[in-house]
Amino acid sequence: MKIGLLSDTHGFLDNSVFEHFKDCDGVWHAGDIGDETLLQQLELFKPVRAVFGNIDDRTLQAKLPEDLWFTCEGLSIWMTHIGGAPPNYNPRVKKILAERVPDIFICGHSHILRIRTDPKYNNMLYLNPGAAGNHGFHHMKTIMRFEITEKEIRNMEVIELGKRGASNF
């Protein structure tokens, strides 16, 4: 299963995302989509798993969950928008992790690209793809691409889409 992961588009979808994700089986969006039309574009392109973020309006909040738990190729995945980062998860996430630990924890919100394992939680893989949109303090728009095959993550890639504010057509 080849996955394209992005977050924090804030209503802007760089056209190059479609090229970078063309061979992906699905697209995962970790919140702050910003516009229902953007979500629809992604859904027309590939199967989408997404959560709402703090800037998403009531329409997106009604359509999407805050927390999405699912299994992919034998690995448990938890995606939410606001999570913090290892070892400084927010209180809500800490409470959930005390009861249930996924193999992969995905969040956005910070606009800071991070990939790391957390030894406190059975070496859970923490993924934050940074921000793919133009709104925020980040300098570089980033997305991620990786494969999950038989409980194994392979070919993890970080893709830079260009500086914030620039469009790649």
N, C-alpha and C positions, 0 to 999 in steps of 0.2 A: 504494500500500500504506500504510494508516494503522496506526501502531504505538502501543501503550501500553507504556511502559517503567517498571519499578519494581525496587526492590532492598530488602534488609534488612527484610523483613516480620517476621522472628523469630517466626513462628507466629501473627501477628495480621494479618487482612485486613479493612481498613475497608470496610464495605459500599458506600460511595460509589464505590469503585474500579470496580464493575460499571456504574454510571451513566456515569462519566467515560470508560470504555473501551467503551461499548456500540456505537459506530460504528467501532471498530478492527477491522482484519482479523486482527490477532494481538497477543499479549501476550508481551513479553520480560522475564524476571526475572533480574537479575544477582546472584543468590545470597543466602545466609542466609535461605532460605525458612522454615526452622524447623519445618516440619510437613508430612508427606506429604499430609495431608488438605487443607491449604491449596493445595498444588500441584494436587491433584485437582479442587478447586473451580474453579481457573483453567482447567484442561484441559477441563472440562465447559462452560465459558463461551466460550472462544476457543482457537484453536491457540496453543500455548505453545512458546517456545524458552527454555531456562533452563540455568543452570550451578549447581553446588553451591557453598556458601560454607563458611567455617571452622566455623560452628556447626551445620551440617547433619549429621544422623546417618548411619550406614552405609547405611541404606535409600535415602536421597536420593543419597548418594555413588555407590551402585551403579547408580542409575537415570540420573543426570545426569553430564555431563562437567565437568572443571575448566575446560577451554577449549573454546569453541564457535566454529568458523569457518564462515561461510556467506555466501551472496550474496543480496542483496535489491535488486531493480530495478537490477541492474548494479553495485552497490556492494559491496565486500568488507567484511564485518563480523567483528570479533573481540570476543567477550564472555568475560570471566573475572571472578571475584569480587574478588580482591586484586590491584590493579595499581599503586597509587600515583597520582600526578597529575603532569601536565606542569609542570616538566621533571624532576620527581623520581619517576620510575617505580621500582618495586622491581627488584632485580637480575635476577630471572627474566624479568620483562617486558622489560627492556632487552635481554637476550640474544635474546629472540624478535624484538623490533623491529629488531635489527641484521640479521636474516635475512629478515624478512617484515613488511611494513607494510600494515595494512588502511586502507580509506578511513574507517572509523568504529571507534573503540575504546571499548568499554563496560565499565565496572566499577562495583562498589559498595564495600562494606566501610567506608569512611570516615564514612558517614552525612552527608557534605558534598555538597550539590548543586553540580555544576560542569558548565559547557558551555564548551568553548573549542577552538580549533584549535591544533595544534602545528606551527610552522614547521619544526622540526628533522626532522619525519617527513612531508614533503610535504603540510603543512597537514591532517594527519589530524585528524578531528573526534573530540574526547574528550568522552564523556558519562558522567556519574555522576548518577543520578536522586535522590541523597540516600537517605533512609530512609522507608519507608512504614509501618513498624511502630511499636510503642510502646516497645520496648526500645532503650536507648542514651542518648547525651547530647544528641542533637538536640532542638530545641525544637518545630520544625514538621515534620509528616509531609508528604513531597513525592513526587510521581510526575511523569512526563513523557508527552507525547503529541506525535507528529509524523507527517509523511508523507514517504515516499520514492517519487519518481516519475522514471523514466528518468534515473537517476544524480543526481538532485537532491533535496535535503532541503528540505522546505517546512513552514510552519505549526508551527514548534517552540513548544510550550507547556509551561510549568511550572505544575503544579496543586498548590495547598496543600490538604491534607486536614484541617487543624486541628492544634491543639497535641498534642504527644505525650501519650498517655494518654487523650485524648478520642476518643469514637466518634462517627462521623457516620452516622446511620441514616436 
